[in-house]
Amino acid sequence: MGQTARVSAVVWIAALSLAAWLWLLLCQGLFWRTDVRLPARTAPERWPSVCVVVPARDEAAVLPASLPTLLAQDYPGRAEVFLVDDGSGDGTGELARTLARRHGGLPLTVDSPGEPPAGWTGKLWAVRHGIALARAREPEYLLLTDADIAHAPDSLRELVAAARSGGFDVVSQMARLRVESVWERLVVPAFVYFFAQLYPFRRIGRRGSRTAAAAGGCVLLRDDAAVRARIPDAIRHAVIDDVALARAVKAAGGHVWLGLADRVDSVRPYPRLHDLWRMVSRSAYAQLRHSPLLLAGTVLGLVLVYLVPPLALPAGLAAGSAATAVCGALAWLVMAGTYVPMLRYYGQPLWLAPLLPCTAFLYLLMTVDSAVQHYRGRGAAWKGRTYARPDAVADEG
């Protein structure tokens, strides 16, 4: 009797996992599709002025591959680049000036904001300083981009055309991350896949939808929308600043769009698991609002959705429970099938799709580690700065 009850419970758990995957497949905004790219656009009659703001802290290693691509933007209107050297110790600011002299192109201003006051994350304090410098030029748009992002020559032109044509206040592209090392191949496509699952791109761009997100590496923002949403002051203590920015703009009545990039790439390498672990764990618990209940729910959800299917299949076969095995196999098949488009987008072999549960388990451990680091007082960090305040992301919802 007891064994029958255990088998029955396993069947129900496997069936619940399958039901979760069918719901994700059909009802979560088609998150698994990778065809959300820059929307239809036409060149405006008058190209608006744009200021590019680049917060940079200890970025000398990646700047030679990224900054020249910004300076070389083929933009028909007035554009200027502001790089904010946020207390770098590796000569980032001087290197930026050298690159500008060597490559020419758009005008470049390099400045430093000083140490951030209490209540500000270092990155957003740098962004605030850059926006203040930019507003002296009275731009219509701000392009907020990270120091590790390389842009195709027509990137700015296409972003502005998309914003103008679609009436968007924010047009953001998720830069294509590097996938060269073994760990990058295993973890990076899943990182974008999980992000899209949390924030389905189609819902973000839909008027009236409450879903809001952006990708901090490439955010074109109307300056008047930034003023209405009080950006960046309203999100000054946000660790996950891109999502917080999009939510603030949308809450102020703005129209936000986010999609995958074709020709905007991150040049930052993550060769070791340790590097990727730090990238994820830096903000994972902040995403959960530092809530133990949300952490427990997330762990249980990851186990049910990603770990149960590959465990249910052999468990069902071993116990002679066809229902358990079939539910586990079908859930695993749906999981792998929804992952295939992201692997294709990143040019990765499709045999990685069935390994998604292994990657999900790594993300589970990273999330738990993020919580452990928080309660040890280490908090979230950006470029050597640690933000341990418990309310550091209280407004990120």
N, C-alpha and C positions, 0 to 999 in steps of 0.2 A: 504493500500500500504506500509506504513512504517513498519507494523508488518511483512508483507511478506518479506520485505528486511532484517529485523532483523533475521528472521528464516533462510533465505537463507544464511546470513553471518555465522550463527551458524553452519549450515550444512557444509559449506566450511571449517570452522575451525576444526570441528570434522573430516572431510575427510582428511585434511592436517595432523592432528595428527595420523590418521590411516596410511597414506602414510609414515610418519616418522618412525612409528614402523615397517612397512614392510621392509623399507630400512635398519633399524638397524638389523632386524632379518636375512636378507639375504646378506647384503653388508658390514657389519662392522666387518669382520674378525671372524665371529662366536664367538663374544666376550662372549656370554652367556654360552658357553660350559665350563665345568670344568675338562676336560680330558687332559689339557696341564700340564703334570707332567715331572719329569726328563726324558730326552730323552734316547733312547737305549744306553747302555754303556757296555764296557768290561774293565776288570782290565788292566792297562798298565803294560808293562814288567818291567818298573822302575818307582817307585812312586816318583814324584817330591817333593821337599821340600816346606813346607807351613808355613807361619807366620799368626797367627790370631790376628787381631787388634780390640780391644773393647774400644770405647770411653765411658766413664762413668762419669756422674755427678749426685751426690745424688741418688745413686742406691742401697743403703743398703737394702731397702725393698725387692727387687727382686733378688739380686745377689745370695743368698743361693739356689734359685731354678734354676738359669741359669748357673752360672760360673762352678759348678761341672760337668755339662754336657759337657762343652767344654774341661775341663781338662781330662775327661774320654773318649775322642775320640779314637776309635780303628782304628788308621791310620798306615798303614805299613811303611810309609816313615818318614822323619824327620819333626816334627811339633813343634811349640812353640807358646805360647799365650802372647800377650802384652796388658795389661789393662792400659789405660791412664786415670788417675784420674784427671778430669778437674775441679779442685777447689772445690771439694765436701765439704760440711759442715756436713756430717752425718757419716764420717768414712768409706767411700766406699773403699779407698785404703787399709786401715789396715784390713778391713773385707775380702777383696780379698786375702791378704797374709795369713790370718787365714784359709780361706777355702782351699787354696792350701796346707798348712801344714796338714790339717785334711784329705783331700781327695787324695792328691798325683796326679799322672797322668802326663800330659804334663807339661813341664817347664813353669813357669809363671814369667813374669817381670811386675812390677807395677811401673809406673813413672808418673810425672806430667809435663805439658808443660808450666805452667805459664799463665798469662792472654793473650788472643789473641790480636794481633796488629790490628790497624784500617784496615778495609777491609776484615776481616776474621770473619766468624761465629764461635762461640765457638766449636761446634761439629767438624767442618772441621779442625780447628786448632789442636784439639785433635787427629783427624785422621792423620793429617800430621806428628805430633810428633810420633805417633805410627808407621807409615810407615817408618820414618827415623830410628827408633830403629830397626825395622824389617829388613831393607835393609843391616844392618851390618851383618846379617846372610846370605845374598844373596839368598833369597827365589825365587822360580820360580812362586809361587802363593801367593796372599794375600787373606785371608778371612776377609772381613769387616762385623762385626756382632754387633748388639746392645746389651746392657747389660741386656735387658729383654728377650732375645731369648734363649730358651732351645733347644738343639740339641740332636737327637737320637745318640747312640754310633757310628753308621756308617755314620753319616751325611757328615762329611768331606771326607771320602773315596768315597762316592757316587757322591758328587759334583765334585771331581777331576776326577773321572772316566768319568763322563758325559762331562766335559770340554775337556779332552784328546780325547775321542772317537769322539766328534762332532766338534772338532777344534774351540771351542768357547773361546773368550777372556774374556767374562763375563758370568758366570752362576749364576743366582739369583733366589731365591725362595721366594715367598710371604708367610711369616710365617702365620700359622693359629692363628688368634687372639682369645682372650678369649670371650666366649659367655655364661655367667652364669647369669648375672643380667637381669632384664626385658629390660633395655635400651640397653644393649649389644646385646640382641637377636633382637631387632628392628633395630638397627643402624649398627652393625658391618658387617653382611653379605652384606648389601647394600653398605657399604663403598668399599668393595672389588669388588662388581658388578659394581659400577660406575667407579672404577679405570680401570677395564678390558674393560669397554665401551670406555673410553678415549684412552687406550693403549691396543688394542687387542693383546693377548699374541702370537697368531700365526703369526701376522705381525712382531712382534719384532724379532723373531727368523729367519725370512726369509732374506736371503742375498739379498741386493739391496733395501730392504724396508727402508723408512726413519723413520718409527716408532721406537722409542727407549725409554726404561724405565727399571728400576730395582727396587727392593724392598730393602730398606736400611737395613733391619734386617738380611739379608743373601745374601752377594755378594761375590762370588769367582772371583777374578780378576787376570789375568796374570800380573806379575810385568812389563814385557817389554811393554805390552799394556798400562799400567798405565804411564810408562815413555813417550811413544809416545803421549799420550793424555794429558800429564802434569797434572796428577791427584795426589794430590787434588788442586794444585795451580790454575789450570785453572777454577776451580769452587769454589774458596775460599769464595765468598760471596753468594753462593746459599743457600737458605733456604730449597728448595726441592732438597736436595743433591743427592738422589738416581737417580732421573730422569736426573738431570744434568750430573751425572757421566756416565750414559749409553749413553747419547747424545754425550758427549765428546769422549768416546771410539769409538762409531760408526762413528763419523766425522773423526776420525783418521784412519779409515779403519778397525776397529775391528768388530768382530762377537759377537753379544749379544743374550743371551737367558734368558727368564723370564717365570716362570710358578708357579703353586700353589704347596705348600709343603704338604707332607704327614706326616713327622715326625720332622718338625721344628715348634715350637710353641712359641708364645708370652705369657709370664706369667704375663704381666702387667694388673692389673684390671682397668676397667672403670665402676665402680658401679653406678655412677650417670650420668644423662644427662649432667650436667655441665662438667664432665670429658671428655665426648665424644665431647661436643661442643668445648672445648678448643683444642682438638686434631685436629678437622677439621678446625676451624676458624683460627688456628695458621698460616696456609699456603694457605688457599683457595684463597685469593686475590692475593697472590704471584703467584699462578698458572695462574691467569689471567693477569699477567705482570703489575699489578697495573693500569689496563686500565679501565676507566669508560665505554668505548664503549663495551669492552669484558664483563664487568659486566652486562650491560644492555642486551646484547645478550644472556648471560648465563641465566639470570632471565627469559627472554622471552622464551628461549628454554626449560627450566625446566617446565614452565607453559604449553607450548604447548604439550610437550611430556608426562609429568607425571600427570598434573592436569586436562587438558582438558578431557581425557577419562572418569574419574569417574564423572565429572560434566556434560558431554554431554549426558550420559545415562539418568539420571533423567530429565534433561532439555528437551531432545527430547520427552520423555514420557509425560511430563507435557504440552508441546506445540503441541502434536499430530504429531510430525515430526519423522516418522519412520526412515528416512535416518540418522538423527542426532543420534538417539538412537542406531541404528545398528552400525554406525561408532564408537561411543563411546564404545559400548560393545566389539566390535572386537579389538579395540586398547587396551582396558583394559585387554582383554583375552591374547593378544600377550605379553603385558607387564608382566603379572603375569606368563605366561608360560616360558618366558625367565629367570625369577627370580628363578624358581623352582630348577634348577640344583645347584645354589649357596646355597639355603636353605638346600638341601640334603647334600652338601659338609660340611656344618656346623652342620648337624644333627638337624636342626630346623623343627618345624611343618610346613606343606605346607599351612596351612590357613593364614600364614603370607604373602604369595605371593600377595593377593589382597590389602594388606595394604602398598605396596610399594609407592603409591602416598603420603601417610602420611609421610613416611620417606623422600621422595624427597622434600616435603615441608619444613621439618626440615633442610635439607641440603641447600635449598634456603635461609632460614633465617640465617644459619651459614655463608654462603658466603657473604650475605649482611652485617652481623655483622663484618666479617673479613675486609671488605672495610671500615666500620665505624671506627673500631679500628685503621686502617692504617691512616685515615685522622685526627684522634685525636692525632696522633703522637706516638701511642703505638707500632706500627709495629709488625713484627713477633717475636716469642720468642722461645728459646730452653733452658729448665732447668733454668729458672729465668733470662736469658739474653734476652734483647730486641734489635731488629735490625730495626731501624726506617728509615734507609736510603731509599729514594724512588727508588734507582737503585739496591736494595739489591738482586734482582734475575734477573737482566737484561739479563743474558746470558742463562736463562733457556728455552727460546723459547716456 
